[in-house]
Amino acid sequence: MLASIDAYLKTHGKSYVAAELEYATHNSTKNGGFPAFLKRSLENGWGTEDLKVRQAAQKEQRILERRQKERDLEALRAEQELLADIEKWDRKIDQKVQETLECISPTELNRFKTDAWEQAEKKTPSLKGQTSQVLAAAKEKLSTLVMTAKYSKLADADLKEAIETIERAAEVKKGAKVIRLRKKA
């Protein structure tokens, strides 16, 4: 019955329904009763429940959107903190590599370079198109050592070996390029 009253209110208008309810209340045999209830309901905003429900749903939606935005901001903040930590670790590792390079004597460094050149000359025919793979393997080895260094102290020998591998790979790449240039000339 309340649904039909709602429809009746929408089709006839509030003033007409109020007048009818006034008449029903005035001519009612009981004091108050259902017509009085309907009149009070109309005066208190009958038909605005839909509006209230929509407003509550919109408010809930805004709350959900705000919470999602807060979660997204928190995830972004955590990601930025992780990136900052990674950069800090990278700087520490770069510093350790630099310190290790400073500890290597110039003669030992020259020996590494000559070994790299010799290996490059030996492997040049088989390394056409593979120099990037050698560099990638060296970088992978260094990244593995870097990850190991996070959890334990990295021995200088392991770090020297990683540096040697990278330098050799770089020298191999340079050597392959020089040999290709020599062949073109």
Backbone torsions as a table, in degrees:
resi	resn	phi	psi	omega
1	MET	NA	-37.1	-179.4
2	LEU	-65.5	-33.2	178.2
3	ALA	-65.9	-39.1	179.1
4	SER	-70.0	-31.6	176.3
5	ILE	-66.0	-40.3	177.2
6	ASP	-60.1	-45.8	178.7
7	ALA	-64.7	-40.6	178.9
8	TYR	-62.2	-41.0	178.6
9	LEU	-63.1	-41.2	-178.9
10	LYS	-69.1	-36.2	-176.4
11	THR	-81.9	-35.1	-174.7
12	HIS	-98.5	-20.7	-179.6
13	GLY	95.8	154.4	-173.6
14	LYS	-67.1	-41.4	-176.1
15	SER	-66.1	-40.0	179.4
16	TYR	-64.8	-46.0	-179.4
17	VAL	-65.0	-38.1	178.6
18	ALA	-63.5	-41.0	178.8
19	ALA	-64.7	-42.0	178.2
20	GLU	-63.6	-42.1	179.6
21	LEU	-66.7	-37.0	176.8
22	GLU	-61.1	-44.6	178.9
23	TYR	-62.6	-45.5	-178.6
24	ALA	-64.5	-40.5	179.8
25	THR	-66.4	-42.3	-177.5
26	HIS	-66.7	-36.2	-177.0
27	ASN	-98.3	8.7	-178.5
28	SER	-72.1	143.6	178.3
29	THR	-79.1	-24.3	178.3
30	LYS	-98.8	152.4	178.2
31	ASN	-79.8	109.6	-177.5
32	GLY	89.3	-108.7	179.6
33	GLY	75.7	-163.0	-175.7
34	PHE	-65.0	-42.5	177.5
35	PRO	-59.4	-36.7	177.6
36	ALA	-66.2	-40.2	177.2
37	PHE	-61.0	-44.8	179.6
38	LEU	-64.2	-39.2	179.8
39	LYS	-64.2	-45.1	177.7
40	ARG	-62.3	-40.8	179.0
41	SER	-62.3	-41.2	179.2
42	LEU	-65.5	-41.5	179.2
43	GLU	-67.2	-31.9	-179.0
44	ASN	-86.5	5.2	174.9
45	GLY	105.8	40.3	176.7
46	TRP	-58.6	137.7	179.3
47	GLY	91.8	-7.7	178.8
48	THR	-92.6	1.1	178.9
49	GLU	-61.9	-38.4	178.0
50	ASP	-60.1	-42.4	178.6
51	LEU	-63.2	-43.5	179.5
52	LYS	-63.5	-40.6	178.9
53	VAL	-64.0	-44.3	178.3
54	ARG	-62.3	-43.2	179.3
55	GLN	-63.2	-41.1	177.9
56	ALA	-64.2	-40.7	178.4
57	ALA	-65.4	-40.7	178.1
58	GLN	-65.4	-40.5	178.4
59	LYS	-62.8	-44.3	178.0
60	GLU	-61.4	-41.2	178.8
61	GLN	-63.0	-42.8	178.2
62	ARG	-63.2	-39.4	178.3
63	ILE	-63.7	-44.9	178.9
64	LEU	-62.2	-42.4	178.7
65	GLU	-63.6	-41.3	179.1
66	ARG	-63.6	-42.7	179.2
67	ARG	-64.2	-40.2	178.3
68	GLN	-63.8	-42.3	178.8
69	LYS	-62.8	-40.1	177.3
70	GLU	-63.6	-41.7	178.0
71	ARG	-63.6	-41.8	179.1
72	ASP	-63.2	-42.8	178.6
73	LEU	-64.4	-39.4	178.7
74	GLU	-65.2	-41.6	177.8
75	ALA	-64.0	-41.2	178.1
76	LEU	-64.0	-42.0	178.8
77	ARG	-62.7	-43.1	179.4
78	ALA	-64.4	-40.0	178.4
79	GLU	-64.4	-41.7	178.9
80	GLN	-65.3	-38.7	176.4
81	GLU	-63.2	-41.5	178.3
82	LEU	-63.2	-44.0	177.9
83	LEU	-62.4	-39.1	177.7
84	ALA	-64.0	-41.3	177.3
85	ASP	-63.2	-42.0	179.4
86	ILE	-63.0	-43.4	178.1
87	GLU	-62.4	-39.1	178.4
88	LYS	-63.6	-43.2	177.7
89	TRP	-63.5	-41.5	178.8
90	ASP	-60.4	-42.9	178.7
91	ARG	-62.8	-41.1	178.4
92	LYS	-62.8	-42.5	-179.6
93	ILE	-66.8	-42.9	176.9
94	ASP	-59.5	-40.3	178.5
95	GLN	-64.4	-41.8	179.2
96	LYS	-64.5	-40.6	177.6
97	VAL	-62.9	-44.3	-179.8
98	GLN	-63.2	-42.5	177.6
99	GLU	-61.6	-40.5	179.1
100	THR	-66.0	-41.9	177.7
101	LEU	-62.2	-36.0	178.3
102	GLU	-68.7	-28.6	179.8
103	CYS	-76.9	-23.1	-179.2
104	ILE	-75.7	132.3	-179.4
105	SER	-72.7	153.8	179.5
106	PRO	-59.0	-34.4	179.7
107	THR	-67.8	-39.8	178.5
108	GLU	-66.4	-39.2	177.8
109	LEU	-63.9	-41.5	176.9
110	ASN	-64.2	-37.4	177.8
111	ARG	-62.8	-42.7	176.4
112	PHE	-59.0	-42.5	-178.5
113	LYS	-66.0	-42.8	179.9
114	THR	-66.7	-39.0	175.7
115	ASP	-60.6	-41.6	179.6
116	ALA	-64.4	-41.6	178.5
117	TRP	-63.8	-42.1	179.0
118	GLU	-62.3	-44.9	178.5
119	GLN	-64.2	-37.6	179.6
120	ALA	-64.4	-42.6	-180.0
121	GLU	-66.9	-36.1	178.7
122	LYS	-69.3	-40.2	-172.6
123	LYS	-96.0	-1.4	-174.1
124	THR	-56.5	-47.1	-179.8
125	PRO	-59.7	-36.0	-178.2
126	SER	-86.7	-7.4	-176.2
127	LEU	-99.1	5.9	179.8
128	LYS	-60.9	121.5	-179.6
129	GLY	79.4	-0.7	-178.1
130	GLN	-110.6	1.1	-177.1
131	THR	-62.4	-35.5	179.0
132	SER	-66.7	-30.8	178.2
133	GLN	-68.5	-38.0	178.6
134	VAL	-64.7	-45.5	178.3
135	LEU	-62.6	-41.4	179.9
136	ALA	-62.7	-41.2	178.9
137	ALA	-64.3	-40.9	179.3
138	ALA	-65.6	-42.2	178.8
139	LYS	-64.8	-37.6	179.1
140	GLU	-65.0	-40.5	179.0
141	LYS	-64.1	-42.3	179.1
142	LEU	-65.0	-41.0	179.8
143	SER	-64.7	-34.7	176.3
144	THR	-64.4	-42.9	177.8
145	LEU	-65.3	-37.3	178.8
146	VAL	-62.7	-44.8	178.8
147	MET	-63.2	-37.6	177.6
148	THR	-65.5	-37.6	-178.3
149	ALA	-65.5	-25.5	178.9
150	LYS	-64.8	-34.3	-173.0
151	TYR	-102.5	-16.8	178.8
152	SER	-149.5	164.0	179.2
153	LYS	-71.0	132.9	-177.9
154	LEU	-87.7	126.9	178.8
155	ALA	-70.0	144.8	-179.5
156	ASP	-60.0	-34.3	-179.2
157	ALA	-64.3	-42.4	178.4
158	ASP	-64.3	-40.7	179.9
159	LEU	-67.1	-40.8	177.3
160	LYS	-61.8	-41.5	179.7
161	GLU	-63.1	-40.3	178.2
162	ALA	-65.0	-42.2	178.8
163	ILE	-64.1	-42.1	178.1
164	GLU	-59.9	-44.9	-178.9
165	THR	-60.7	-43.7	179.9
166	ILE	-66.5	-44.4	179.7
167	GLU	-63.6	-41.0	178.5
168	ARG	-62.6	-43.2	179.3
169	ALA	-63.0	-41.4	178.3
170	ALA	-65.3	-40.9	179.1
171	GLU	-67.2	-38.5	177.3
172	VAL	-60.6	-43.0	179.5
173	LYS	-63.8	-43.9	178.0
174	LYS	-64.6	-42.9	-179.6
175	GLY	-62.5	-42.1	178.5
176	ALA	-63.6	-37.7	179.2
177	LYS	-67.3	-43.0	179.4
178	VAL	-63.2	-43.6	-179.3
179	ILE	-64.5	-40.5	176.8
180	ARG	-62.7	-39.5	178.5
181	LEU	-66.2	-38.7	178.1
182	ARG	-64.4	-40.1	-179.9
183	LYS	-66.0	-36.0	178.5
184	LYS	-67.9	-33.9	-177.6
185	ALA	-81.5	NA	NA
